[in-house]
Amino acid sequence: MRRTRTSIGLAAAASLALVLSACGDDDDSSSESSGPTGEIGSIDLAAAGCPETVVIQTDWNPEAEHGGVYQLLGDDVSIDSGAKSVRATLVDTAGDSTGVMVEVRAGGPAIGFQAVSAQMYTDDDITLGYVDTDEAIQLSASEATVGVLAQLEKSPQMIMWDPETYPDVDEIADLAATDATVRYFEGSAYMDYLVGAGILREDQLDGSYDGTPAAFVSSGGADAQQGYASAEPYIYENEVDAWGKPVEYQLVHDAGFEVYASSLSVRADQLEPLTGCLTELVPVMQQADVDYLADPSGANELIVELVEEYDTGWQYSEGVADYSAETMAELGISGNGANETHGDFDMERMQRLIEQTTPIFAEQGTPVAEGLTPEDVVTNEFIDPSIGADA
């Protein structure tokens, strides 16, 4: 399942339209670091069997949802604006070298909007990719991946509406009793779930959402729309001049479709070869997520800089980045789950997701692997249970 983000931003706020482009400057904005710098600290990822460069393929342009992986970058940052990637020495929480480099690649327009799972099977250099767990289920028979770290406990996917038009709507299910059209990206599995569960009516859906605010604004509040709780509420109130007021929303997660979004995953056939590396690397990444939540300022500054350097048409302000980090912490989008550990997967929750999505994907013509179990899609093998946001 391809993850498609909104394309609105400052330019879109002015014109109510934005065209995303994969084109960028072919010149590097800085020279590429040849190898890790600094003395290796207490964690030696090279000795653990990690590749010389740990390559992480994200699912969109740089944004706060990726803050944990940008937290891994040391001071020797090298930006390749043409390739839409950034690399540096991979550092631990103390800022010490781990003996390897890390390269973070942009997704979305940078890879032709291809699903990260497909990109991982096309490019053998990718070590880890951002894969939503419903995507992992959907592609389990053709491009199997295994999630090793749930960076986000909840998906930020939401449905939003105008509280002035619908003062009695408190959750997505309440929209079914209104005349609201609900605009979304066609083919989204969560919408099939919402309809199948009787939460929304099929006759009120409109799959023509294009990522811009134009239709929502022109409806004057009559329409509801998909979005991301970590971005749109701030953008629509503060950066879309034609709207300029609050929206209300509910997470799709809280309506019962509990995807782990942007889970750091490896190709299923690489899980065993990477075991030694992942044993040491995943706890470093857990801690980086926790460090980002505690102080996102440095990573957010880099994220905003990268968006400007990559110049894909995506707009992302410092205000959005700061709002996103704060909102993810407040709503539990990022952080610990039901226990005190950050980044682990709940296997009962994964089993429910498999049961919810298996008939949906069969109907869409992408049947899941026969006999699929949660352990085929995610693992807690490399998680350090002592690492948590409140620990």
C-alpha atoms as one frame of an Amber mdcrd trajectory, in Angstrom:
protein
   0.000   0.000   0.000   1.641   3.212  -1.161   1.834   5.916   1.451   0.863
   9.262  -0.048   1.327  12.426   1.928  -0.271  15.796   1.525   1.488  18.171
  -0.823   0.289  21.375   0.794   2.685  23.943   2.175   3.418  27.648   2.027
   3.299  27.854  -1.751   0.125  25.789  -1.835  -1.427  28.007   0.789  -1.103
  30.932  -1.576  -2.290  29.174  -4.717  -4.281  26.239  -3.290  -2.345  24.009
  -5.677   1.051  22.351  -5.649   2.755  20.100  -8.156   5.295  17.694  -6.728
   8.371  17.127  -8.831  11.148  14.615  -8.456  13.528  16.987 -10.208  16.204
  18.674  -8.152  19.649  20.192  -8.349  22.134  17.665  -9.690  24.947  19.212
  -7.681  25.811  18.096  -4.174  25.380  20.860  -1.622  28.423  19.552   0.239
  31.152  17.066  -0.363  30.460  13.461   0.562  32.188  12.117   3.652  34.416
   9.204   2.724  34.045   7.333   5.970  33.071   7.621   9.642  34.851  10.222
  11.702  35.698  10.285  15.392  36.736   7.587  17.820  34.363   4.640  18.101
  32.458   4.682  21.363  30.902   1.814  23.294  28.953   0.525  20.268  30.873
  -0.803  17.265  28.400  -1.514  14.472  31.158  -2.399  12.038  32.287  -5.200
  14.348  28.635  -6.304  14.648  28.476  -6.928  10.905  26.676  -3.806   9.750
  27.441  -2.566   6.239  29.945   0.274   5.847  26.958   2.522   5.174  23.583
   1.775   6.754  21.141   2.970   4.097  17.660   3.957   5.295  14.926   4.511
   2.711  12.153   6.739   4.049   8.620   6.883   2.687   8.354  10.610   1.993
  10.205  13.896   1.927  12.023  14.768   5.163   9.553  15.390   7.980   9.291
  15.142  11.737   7.908  11.602  11.565  11.437  10.650  10.468  13.082  12.556
  13.300  14.626   9.494  14.916  16.720   8.541  11.890  17.950  12.102  11.395
  18.964  11.992  15.054  21.496   9.304  14.052  23.511  11.696  11.876  26.803
  12.966  13.263  28.310  16.401  12.682  29.924  15.447   9.357  26.668  15.846
   7.434  26.887  15.636   3.655  23.793  16.487   1.581  23.287  15.216  -1.966
  20.500  17.415  -3.292  20.382  15.561  -6.618  19.963  12.123  -5.068  17.746
  13.537  -2.290  19.866  11.919   0.409  21.999  12.861   3.388  24.842  10.922
   5.016  27.101  11.220   8.024  28.796   9.123  10.656  26.182   7.073  12.504
  26.441   8.171  16.133  25.035   6.836  19.380  23.143   8.805  22.027  26.427
  10.205  23.393  27.383  11.472  19.947  30.164   8.897  19.585  30.942   7.158
  16.305  29.621   3.631  15.850  32.201   2.881  13.153  29.821   3.072  10.168
  28.101   5.709   8.062  24.353   6.238   7.771  22.593   7.469   4.638  18.982
   8.620   4.810  17.153   8.750   1.486  13.950  10.636   0.751  10.939   8.749
  -0.572   7.768   9.880  -2.306   8.667  12.029  -5.311  12.362  11.146  -4.929
  11.603   7.519  -5.868   8.736   8.169  -8.261   6.149   7.572  -5.511   7.038
   3.881  -5.534   6.213   1.800  -2.475   9.251   1.470  -0.213   8.904  -2.333
  -0.250   9.285  -2.317  -4.033  12.250   0.064  -3.812  13.949  -2.269  -1.330
  13.643  -5.160  -3.777  14.989  -2.978  -6.584  17.999  -1.565  -4.735  20.119
  -4.033  -2.774  22.022  -1.205  -1.075  19.029  -0.376   1.136  19.479  -1.767
   4.646  16.210  -0.616   6.211  13.063   0.902   4.758   9.956   2.590   6.106
   7.070   0.156   5.577   3.568   0.537   7.007   2.429  -2.788   8.411  -0.624
  -2.909   6.144   1.745  -2.522   3.180   3.873  -5.358   4.574   0.782  -7.552
   4.795  -0.386  -6.608   1.313   2.979  -7.366  -0.318   3.823 -10.385   1.839
   3.553 -12.775  -1.103   5.645 -10.744  -3.542   7.968  -8.304  -1.717   8.062
  -9.592   1.836   9.483  -7.366   4.554   9.852  -7.734   8.320   9.452  -4.772
  10.651  12.170  -4.567  13.310  11.301  -1.224  14.949   7.949   0.522  15.305
   9.120   4.124  15.228   5.497   5.258  15.369   3.151   3.597  17.837   0.123
   4.944  15.965  -0.375   6.064  12.402  -0.912   9.836  12.155  -3.549   9.169
   9.459  -6.785  10.963  10.307 -10.085  12.196   8.969 -10.678  15.909   9.621
 -13.738  18.137   9.444 -14.868  21.694  10.131 -16.169  21.985  13.722 -18.275
  25.032  12.817 -20.154  23.103  10.127 -20.398  19.905  12.191 -20.514  20.900
  15.873 -22.027  17.539  16.871 -19.327  15.440  15.187 -16.817  14.141  17.729
 -15.416  11.155  15.834 -15.278   9.677  12.354 -18.361   7.523  12.922 -20.466
  10.630  13.553 -19.866  11.745   9.956 -22.022   8.845   8.742 -25.093  10.623
  10.088 -24.300  13.797   8.106 -24.349  14.794   4.451 -20.566  15.265   4.471
 -18.544  14.035   1.518 -15.363  12.363   2.794 -12.456  12.948   0.432  -9.512
  10.509   0.410  -6.894   8.850  -1.814  -8.500   6.078  -3.870  -7.331   2.581
  -2.930  -6.535   3.292   0.727  -7.091   0.135   2.766  -8.151   2.051   5.854
 -11.146   3.447   3.981 -12.263  -0.039   2.966 -12.068  -0.916   6.645 -14.094
   2.139   7.726 -16.838   1.289   5.248 -16.774  -2.438   5.955 -17.026  -1.789
   9.684 -20.028   0.475   9.158 -18.176   3.555  10.400 -18.674   5.503   7.159
 -21.164   5.140   4.307 -19.824   4.160   0.916 -22.093   6.674  -0.811 -20.404
   9.593   0.963 -16.871   8.764  -0.196 -14.898  10.655  -2.828 -11.559   9.117
  -3.815 -10.361  12.169  -5.758  -8.272  13.805  -3.014  -5.079  15.158  -4.621
  -3.182  16.322  -1.565  -4.023  20.014  -1.920  -6.413  22.087   0.218  -8.392
  23.428  -2.748 -11.434  21.153  -2.566 -11.707  21.296   1.227 -11.542  25.083
   1.223 -13.924  25.520  -1.707 -16.515  23.321   0.021 -16.702  25.926   2.782
 -16.535  23.239   5.450 -19.113  20.901   3.944 -16.556  18.199   3.142 -14.426
  16.043   5.411 -10.979  14.960   4.276  -8.137  12.614   5.059  -4.872  14.000
   6.382  -2.149  13.581   8.976  -2.706  14.746  12.525   0.970  15.637  12.722
   0.676  18.271   9.988  -2.670  19.420   8.567  -4.293  20.851  11.720  -1.386
  23.282  12.036  -1.062  23.948   8.300  -4.747  24.633   7.685  -4.995  27.007
  10.631  -1.689  28.818  10.148  -0.491  28.435   6.571  -3.583  28.106   4.391
  -4.761  31.705   4.292  -7.999  30.778   2.536  -8.965  28.644   5.569  -7.130
  30.025   8.597  -9.079  28.344  11.386  -8.996  25.113  13.402 -10.169  21.736
  12.178 -11.271  18.780  14.272 -10.203  15.219  13.585  -9.938  11.651  14.778
  -7.066   9.280  14.145  -8.001   6.312  11.975  -6.097   4.280  14.590  -8.657
   5.285  17.212 -11.438   4.121  14.895  -9.990   0.604  14.999  -7.527   0.401
  12.079  -4.300   0.063  14.065  -1.468   0.190  11.549   2.126   0.664  12.647
   3.092   3.415  10.213   6.631   3.814   8.875   8.012   0.765  10.656  11.712
   0.323  10.048  11.862  -2.927   8.112  14.254  -5.216   6.289  13.684  -7.498
   3.356  12.586 -10.884   4.658  15.498 -12.590   2.899  17.945 -10.240   4.633
  16.704 -10.747   8.183  19.070 -13.619   8.967  22.183 -12.110   7.310  21.602
  -8.829   9.175  20.910 -10.422  12.573  24.256  -9.468  14.113  23.962  -5.907
  12.871  20.333  -5.482  13.923  21.052  -6.781  17.418  23.302  -3.779  18.008
  21.700  -1.251  15.649  18.026  -1.433  16.640  18.616  -0.352  20.286  20.655
   2.587  18.972  17.693   3.544  16.799  15.259   3.065  19.683  17.284   5.490
  21.761  17.530   7.944  18.864  13.719   8.024  18.676  13.497   8.682  22.406
  16.172  11.392  22.187  14.303  13.064  19.350  11.080  13.190  21.358  12.977
  14.718  24.288  14.619  17.408  22.143  13.650  17.568  18.459  15.233  20.956
  17.749  18.470  19.804  16.113  16.884  17.169  13.897  14.037  19.511  12.945
  16.524  22.168  11.868  18.187  19.631   9.591  14.829  18.384   8.263  13.794
  21.895   7.223  17.191  22.448   5.602  16.926  19.181   3.668  13.473  20.077
   2.353  14.886  23.324   1.001  17.935  21.601  -0.505  15.977  18.789  -2.152
  13.532  21.263  -3.734  10.913  18.715  -4.812   8.008  21.136  -4.468   7.307
  19.891  -0.938   6.989  22.744   1.557   7.769  22.169   5.229   8.210  24.986
   7.699   9.876  25.045  11.080   6.432  25.662  12.574   5.056  22.447  11.083
   8.091  20.461  12.250   7.788  21.739  15.812   4.027  21.177  15.873   4.490
  17.673  14.518   7.011  16.632  17.152   4.852  18.046  19.942   1.656  16.474
  18.594   3.228  13.058  18.092   4.264  13.027  21.729   0.915  14.357  23.001
  -1.217  11.886  21.024   1.053   8.905  21.573   1.766   8.678  17.846   5.391
   8.263  18.824   6.484   6.943  22.185   5.793   3.822  24.185   2.878   1.500
  23.626   0.954  -0.236  26.376   4.209  -1.060  28.173   7.337   0.954  29.019
   9.187   0.012  25.840   9.519   2.126  22.724   9.420   0.465  19.338   8.067
  -3.012  20.027   5.123  -4.589  18.200   1.945  -5.953  19.786   1.373  -9.324
  18.107  -2.335  -9.475  19.010  -2.799  -6.100  17.381  -0.929  -7.350  14.303
  -3.159 -10.428  14.124  -6.247  -8.194  14.108  -4.745  -6.139  11.296  -4.050
  -9.260   9.249  -7.660 -10.392   9.731  -8.991  -6.930   8.814  -6.892  -6.464
   5.692  -6.697  -9.975   4.199 -10.163  -9.771   2.554  -9.533  -6.169   1.511
  -6.315  -7.007  -0.295  -7.872 -10.093  -1.875 -10.598  -7.851  -3.282  -7.933
  -5.429  -4.550  -6.139  -8.250  -6.378  -3.088  -8.495  -4.097  -3.750 -11.557
  -1.927  -1.518 -11.939   1.112   0.860 -14.846   1.638  -0.950 -18.041   2.604
  -0.962 -18.705   6.329   0.506 -15.300   7.139   1.209 -14.736  10.843   2.269
 -11.604  12.742   5.741 -13.088  13.173   6.095 -13.207   9.380   5.604  -9.440
   9.206   7.230  -8.009  12.365   9.638  -9.105  15.091  10.651  -7.907  18.553
  13.849  -9.965  18.452  16.134  -6.924  18.389  14.198  -4.615  20.695  15.780
  -3.608  24.007  12.795  -3.602  26.428  14.587  -1.225  28.798  14.518   1.643
  26.280  11.393   3.761  26.481  10.303   7.365  26.359   9.383   7.350  30.040
  12.021   4.932  31.238
